[in-house]
Amino acid sequence: MALDDKLEQIIFDTGKSSDLSNLGVVLPINLEAFTRYYWQVSVWGDNGEEAVLGLNWFETGHRDAK
C-alpha cells in the first residue's frame, strides 16, 4: 500500500508469503482520515508463474473520535 500512484511512498508491503489468505488480510496499520491509498496485488502459482493486478486506490473519509 502506498501514498502515491507510482508506488514510491510505500507504507505497507506484505511481501511474498504463503501464509496470506485470498479472502483478505488484516493490515497492521492505522489509516488516516481523508487520505487516498494505492494498492496492487501480485499472485504466484505453484509453477512459478506470476500475475499482477492493475493499480487500484481507495479513499478514507472522516473518522469519528471514540
N, CA, C and O atoms as CSV, one atom per row, in Angstrom:
chain,resi,resn,atom,element,x,y,z
A,1,MET,N,N,0.845,-1.146,0.000
A,1,MET,CA,C,0.000,0.000,0.000
A,1,MET,C,C,0.904,1.226,0.000
A,1,MET,O,O,1.936,1.259,0.671
A,2,ALA,N,N,0.493,2.238,-0.772
A,2,ALA,CA,C,1.332,3.420,-0.926
A,2,ALA,C,C,0.486,4.687,-0.901
A,2,ALA,O,O,-0.736,4.646,-1.042
A,3,LEU,N,N,1.161,5.797,-0.721
A,3,LEU,CA,C,0.502,7.095,-0.712
A,3,LEU,C,C,0.534,7.779,-2.065
A,3,LEU,O,O,-0.013,8.871,-2.217
A,4,ASP,N,N,1.174,7.150,-3.061
A,4,ASP,CA,C,1.262,7.747,-4.388
A,4,ASP,C,C,1.033,6.689,-5.465
A,4,ASP,O,O,1.233,5.495,-5.241
A,5,ASP,N,N,0.609,7.155,-6.635
A,5,ASP,CA,C,0.279,6.219,-7.720
A,5,ASP,C,C,1.498,5.622,-8.414
A,5,ASP,O,O,1.342,4.752,-9.272
A,6,LYS,N,N,2.690,6.056,-8.074
A,6,LYS,CA,C,3.913,5.444,-8.606
A,6,LYS,C,C,4.434,4.354,-7.669
A,6,LYS,O,O,5.437,3.701,-7.958
A,7,LEU,N,N,3.741,4.166,-6.543
A,7,LEU,CA,C,4.108,3.181,-5.516
A,7,LEU,C,C,5.530,3.399,-5.010
A,7,LEU,O,O,6.277,2.449,-4.778
A,8,GLU,N,N,5.884,4.668,-4.847
A,8,GLU,CA,C,7.196,5.006,-4.303
A,8,GLU,C,C,7.140,5.297,-2.807
A,8,GLU,O,O,8.121,5.086,-2.096
A,9,GLN,N,N,5.993,5.782,-2.328
A,9,GLN,CA,C,5.818,6.093,-0.910
A,9,GLN,C,C,5.084,4.932,-0.228
A,9,GLN,O,O,3.954,5.085,0.236
A,10,ILE,N,N,5.741,3.780,-0.176
A,10,ILE,CA,C,5.147,2.563,0.384
A,10,ILE,C,C,4.974,2.718,1.897
A,10,ILE,O,O,5.903,3.109,2.604
A,11,ILE,N,N,3.762,2.403,2.380
A,11,ILE,CA,C,3.544,2.429,3.831
A,11,ILE,C,C,3.366,1.018,4.395
A,11,ILE,O,O,3.474,0.813,5.604
A,12,PHE,N,N,3.092,0.040,3.515
A,12,PHE,CA,C,2.996,-1.343,3.957
A,12,PHE,C,C,3.124,-2.271,2.765
A,12,PHE,O,O,2.581,-2.005,1.692
A,13,ASP,N,N,3.851,-3.367,2.965
A,13,ASP,CA,C,4.030,-4.382,1.918
A,13,ASP,C,C,4.018,-5.741,2.597
A,13,ASP,O,O,4.853,-6.008,3.461
A,14,THR,N,N,3.082,-6.601,2.218
A,14,THR,CA,C,3.016,-7.933,2.822
A,14,THR,C,C,4.161,-8.806,2.351
A,14,THR,O,O,4.526,-9.774,3.018
A,15,GLY,N,N,4.736,-8.461,1.189
A,15,GLY,CA,C,5.777,-9.305,0.624
A,15,GLY,C,C,5.175,-10.592,0.078
A,15,GLY,O,O,3.957,-10.766,0.086
A,16,LYS,N,N,6.004,-11.464,-0.379
A,16,LYS,CA,C,5.567,-12.751,-0.914
A,16,LYS,C,C,5.525,-13.746,0.239
A,16,LYS,O,O,6.540,-14.005,0.886
A,17,SER,N,N,4.345,-14.300,0.488
A,17,SER,CA,C,4.178,-15.198,1.626
A,17,SER,C,C,3.096,-16.230,1.330
A,17,SER,O,O,2.065,-15.899,0.744
A,18,SER,N,N,3.323,-17.459,1.726
A,18,SER,CA,C,2.309,-18.498,1.554
A,18,SER,C,C,1.294,-18.477,2.696
A,18,SER,O,O,0.328,-19.240,2.671
A,19,ASP,N,N,1.495,-17.614,3.698
A,19,ASP,CA,C,0.577,-17.520,4.833
A,19,ASP,C,C,-0.606,-16.587,4.575
A,19,ASP,O,O,-1.531,-16.537,5.384
A,20,LEU,N,N,-0.594,-15.853,3.471
A,20,LEU,CA,C,-1.657,-14.901,3.185
A,20,LEU,C,C,-2.884,-15.624,2.649
A,20,LEU,O,O,-2.764,-16.643,1.968
A,21,SER,N,N,-4.063,-15.096,2.957
A,21,SER,CA,C,-5.326,-15.692,2.524
A,21,SER,C,C,-5.880,-14.941,1.320
A,21,SER,O,O,-5.737,-13.722,1.224
A,22,ASN,N,N,-6.507,-15.660,0.411
A,22,ASN,CA,C,-7.158,-14.998,-0.718
A,22,ASN,C,C,-8.481,-14.363,-0.307
A,22,ASN,O,O,-9.116,-13.683,-1.114
A,23,LEU,N,N,-8.904,-14.577,0.940
A,23,LEU,CA,C,-10.147,-13.984,1.436
A,23,LEU,C,C,-9.923,-12.625,2.088
A,23,LEU,O,O,-10.881,-11.895,2.340
A,24,GLY,N,N,-8.686,-12.283,2.361
A,24,GLY,CA,C,-8.390,-10.979,2.940
A,24,GLY,C,C,-7.253,-11.061,3.933
A,24,GLY,O,O,-6.921,-12.131,4.444
A,25,VAL,N,N,-6.669,-9.919,4.193
A,25,VAL,CA,C,-5.549,-9.816,5.115
A,25,VAL,C,C,-5.769,-8.593,5.996
A,25,VAL,O,O,-6.043,-7.506,5.487
A,26,VAL,N,N,-5.654,-8.756,7.293
A,26,VAL,CA,C,-5.739,-7.621,8.205
A,26,VAL,C,C,-4.372,-6.945,8.233
A,26,VAL,O,O,-3.359,-7.572,8.542
A,27,LEU,N,N,-4.364,-5.669,7.908
A,27,LEU,CA,C,-3.105,-4.936,7.857
A,27,LEU,C,C,-2.822,-4.268,9.203
A,27,LEU,O,O,-3.720,-3.663,9.789
A,28,PRO,N,N,-1.607,-4.369,9.692
A,28,PRO,CA,C,-1.259,-3.776,10.978
A,28,PRO,C,C,-0.875,-2.294,10.850
A,28,PRO,O,O,0.197,-1.876,11.287
A,29,ILE,N,N,-1.774,-1.516,10.242
A,29,ILE,CA,C,-1.521,-0.087,10.069
A,29,ILE,C,C,-2.775,0.688,10.447
A,29,ILE,O,O,-3.875,0.136,10.449
A,30,ASN,N,N,-2.608,1.955,10.764
A,30,ASN,CA,C,-3.738,2.850,11.025
A,30,ASN,C,C,-3.908,3.756,9.816
A,30,ASN,O,O,-2.972,4.447,9.412
A,31,LEU,N,N,-5.099,3.752,9.242
A,31,LEU,CA,C,-5.371,4.601,8.091
A,31,LEU,C,C,-5.718,6.002,8.562
A,31,LEU,O,O,-6.401,6.174,9.571
A,32,GLU,N,N,-5.249,6.995,7.834
A,32,GLU,CA,C,-5.524,8.390,8.150
A,32,GLU,C,C,-6.824,8.831,7.488
A,32,GLU,O,O,-7.187,8.325,6.426
A,33,ALA,N,N,-7.517,9.766,8.107
A,33,ALA,CA,C,-8.750,10.314,7.541
A,33,ALA,C,C,-8.441,11.126,6.287
A,33,ALA,O,O,-7.369,11.720,6.169
A,34,PHE,N,N,-9.377,11.144,5.367
A,34,PHE,CA,C,-9.288,11.939,4.140
A,34,PHE,C,C,-7.974,11.714,3.385
A,34,PHE,O,O,-7.298,12.668,3.000
A,35,THR,N,N,-7.628,10.456,3.181
A,35,THR,CA,C,-6.377,10.105,2.517
A,35,THR,C,C,-6.641,9.092,1.412
A,35,THR,O,O,-7.448,8.179,1.585
A,36,ARG,N,N,-5.969,9.247,0.281
A,36,ARG,CA,C,-6.066,8.277,-0.809
A,36,ARG,C,C,-4.905,7.301,-0.673
A,36,ARG,O,O,-3.753,7.704,-0.509
A,37,TYR,N,N,-5.223,6.017,-0.743
A,37,TYR,CA,C,-4.232,4.947,-0.660
A,37,TYR,C,C,-4.275,4.140,-1.957
A,37,TYR,O,O,-5.345,3.857,-2.495
A,38,TYR,N,N,-3.102,3.782,-2.441
A,38,TYR,CA,C,-2.974,2.990,-3.667
A,38,TYR,C,C,-2.482,1.591,-3.308
A,38,TYR,O,O,-1.676,1.423,-2.393
A,39,TRP,N,N,-2.973,0.593,-4.031
A,39,TRP,CA,C,-2.552,-0.776,-3.761
A,39,TRP,C,C,-2.523,-1.589,-5.048
A,39,TRP,O,O,-3.206,-1.285,-6.027
A,40,GLN,N,N,-1.710,-2.627,-5.005
A,40,GLN,CA,C,-1.561,-3.531,-6.145
A,40,GLN,C,C,-1.322,-4.931,-5.593
A,40,GLN,O,O,-0.649,-5.098,-4.576
A,41,VAL,N,N,-1.867,-5.918,-6.257
A,41,VAL,CA,C,-1.748,-7.303,-5.797
A,41,VAL,C,C,-0.999,-8.128,-6.827
A,41,VAL,O,O,-1.264,-8.042,-8.026
A,42,SER,N,N,-0.055,-8.932,-6.338
A,42,SER,CA,C,0.637,-9.918,-7.173
A,42,SER,C,C,0.359,-11.290,-6.589
A,42,SER,O,O,0.351,-11.465,-5.371
A,43,VAL,N,N,0.132,-12.256,-7.456
A,43,VAL,CA,C,-0.075,-13.640,-7.011
A,43,VAL,C,C,0.872,-14.548,-7.780
A,43,VAL,O,O,1.185,-14.302,-8.945
A,44,TRP,N,N,1.321,-15.598,-7.110
A,44,TRP,CA,C,2.249,-16.551,-7.709
A,44,TRP,C,C,1.638,-17.937,-7.686
A,44,TRP,O,O,1.057,-18.354,-6.684
A,45,GLY,N,N,1.773,-18.652,-8.801
A,45,GLY,CA,C,1.317,-20.023,-8.875
A,45,GLY,C,C,2.393,-20.980,-8.404
A,45,GLY,O,O,3.557,-20.603,-8.266
A,46,ASP,N,N,1.997,-22.227,-8.156
A,46,ASP,CA,C,2.947,-23.244,-7.713
A,46,ASP,C,C,4.041,-23.514,-8.741
A,46,ASP,O,O,5.126,-23.986,-8.402
A,47,ASN,N,N,3.737,-23.207,-10.008
A,47,ASN,CA,C,4.717,-23.446,-11.075
A,47,ASN,C,C,5.616,-22.234,-11.327
A,47,ASN,O,O,6.409,-22.240,-12.268
A,48,GLY,N,N,5.498,-21.177,-10.479
A,48,GLY,CA,C,6.351,-20.008,-10.607
A,48,GLY,C,C,5.777,-18.872,-11.433
A,48,GLY,O,O,6.376,-17.799,-11.507
A,49,GLU,N,N,4.626,-19.089,-12.055
A,49,GLU,CA,C,4.014,-18.009,-12.828
A,49,GLU,C,C,3.519,-16.912,-11.890
A,49,GLU,O,O,3.124,-17.175,-10.755
A,50,GLU,N,N,3.548,-15.683,-12.386
A,50,GLU,CA,C,3.118,-14.533,-11.587
A,50,GLU,C,C,2.072,-13.739,-12.353
A,50,GLU,O,O,2.182,-13.562,-13.566
A,51,ALA,N,N,1.056,-13.263,-11.638
A,51,ALA,CA,C,0.051,-12.374,-12.213
A,51,ALA,C,C,-0.012,-11.130,-11.330
A,51,ALA,O,O,0.014,-11.226,-10.103
A,52,VAL,N,N,-0.093,-9.967,-11.965
A,52,VAL,CA,C,-0.144,-8.706,-11.235
A,52,VAL,C,C,-1.445,-7.987,-11.590
A,52,VAL,O,O,-1.728,-7.723,-12.758
A,53,LEU,N,N,-2.231,-7.676,-10.555
A,53,LEU,CA,C,-3.461,-6.917,-10.727
A,53,LEU,C,C,-3.102,-5.458,-10.925
A,53,LEU,O,O,-2.158,-4.964,-10.309
A,54,GLY,N,N,-3.838,-4.762,-11.774
A,54,GLY,CA,C,-3.555,-3.353,-12.025
A,54,GLY,C,C,-3.668,-2.502,-10.767
A,54,GLY,O,O,-4.213,-2.942,-9.755
A,55,LEU,N,N,-3.160,-1.307,-10.838
A,55,LEU,CA,C,-3.162,-0.380,-9.721
A,55,LEU,C,C,-4.583,-0.002,-9.342
A,55,LEU,O,O,-5.408,0.279,-10.212
A,56,ASN,N,N,-4.872,0.007,-8.051
A,56,ASN,CA,C,-6.174,0.382,-7.519
A,56,ASN,C,C,-5.981,1.400,-6.409
A,56,ASN,O,O,-4.865,1.585,-5.923
A,57,TRP,N,N,-7.063,2.065,-6.004
A,57,TRP,CA,C,-6.976,3.020,-4.911
A,57,TRP,C,C,-8.297,3.073,-4.167
A,57,TRP,O,O,-9.341,2.662,-4.674
A,58,PHE,N,N,-8.221,3.587,-2.958
A,58,PHE,CA,C,-9.422,3.901,-2.189
A,58,PHE,C,C,-9.122,5.127,-1.343
A,58,PHE,O,O,-7.963,5.450,-1.084
A,59,GLU,N,N,-10.186,5.810,-0.913
A,59,GLU,CA,C,-10.019,6.983,-0.069
A,59,GLU,C,C,-10.766,6.788,1.238
A,59,GLU,O,O,-11.865,6.234,1.270
A,60,THR,N,N,-10.160,7.245,2.295
A,60,THR,CA,C,-10.833,7.210,3.589
A,60,THR,C,C,-11.597,8.514,3.772
A,60,THR,O,O,-11.249,9.542,3.191
A,61,GLY,N,N,-12.624,8.455,4.574
A,61,GLY,CA,C,-13.424,9.647,4.862
A,61,GLY,C,C,-13.128,10.151,6.260
A,61,GLY,O,O,-12.067,9.887,6.825
A,62,HIS,N,N,-14.076,10.874,6.799
A,62,HIS,CA,C,-13.949,11.411,8.151
A,62,HIS,C,C,-14.032,10.276,9.155
A,62,HIS,O,O,-14.821,9.346,8.987
A,63,ARG,N,N,-13.222,10.352,10.195
A,63,ARG,CA,C,-13.248,9.337,11.257
A,63,ARG,C,C,-13.677,10.005,12.556
A,63,ARG,O,O,-13.095,11.010,12.965
A,64,ASP,N,N,-14.695,9.446,13.201
A,64,ASP,CA,C,-15.133,9.954,14.491
A,64,ASP,C,C,-14.186,9.512,15.585
A,64,ASP,O,O,-13.756,8.358,15.599
A,65,ALA,N,N,-13.857,10.390,16.489
A,65,ALA,CA,C,-13.042,10.028,17.641
A,65,ALA,C,C,-13.907,9.282,18.635
A,65,ALA,O,O,-14.998,9.741,18.975
A,66,LYS,N,N,-13.441,8.147,19.101
A,66,LYS,CA,C,-14.226,7.351,20.064
A,66,LYS,C,C,-13.395,7.044,21.257
A,66,LYS,O,O,-13.866,6.385,22.184
